[in-house]
């Protein structure tokens, strides 16, 4: 809590959920038959098929509204509780796969034993993020995966360069560093 990491994660989850909800609601505006194949694949990823989505679309059309160009689902007013659960589950699944947080199955079983906890104490997030990013990336467009890996590597290299400059040390030309 003192590092602010919990607050940062909450902020990221909030932004991701707004973006996911906006994407879902824009898909409702278009209608299932008008969705591109990529959007239908994404809808399947978040666990929504055409029959389920028609229930959600009905509730959004009845109770949803637009506020300053941002679609709002207004789920508090929905009368179909199943549609509400479908909508919430879709948002939650996408947000949990977008924002990386270590889960039980993201690290090796060894990391849950006393010796493994001691050895991997500060490495479990690295293992979890690698697992989450790689598994999701392999299921989507390969160019997005490669672009994401290149972007993350560039950000890591830039952070390394900034830290070296701040400390007054030479920057290593070894790519492993």
Secondary structure, DSSP 8 states (H G I E B T S, - for coil): -TTSHHHHHHHHHHHHHHHHHHHHHHHHHH-GGGS-HHHHHHHHHTT--HHHHHHHHHHHHHH-EEETTEEE--GGG-S-HHHHHHHHHHHHHHHHHHS----GGGS-GGGGSHHHHHHTTTTHHHHHHHHHHHHHHHHS-HHHHHHHHHHHHHHHHHHHHHHHHHHT------TT-
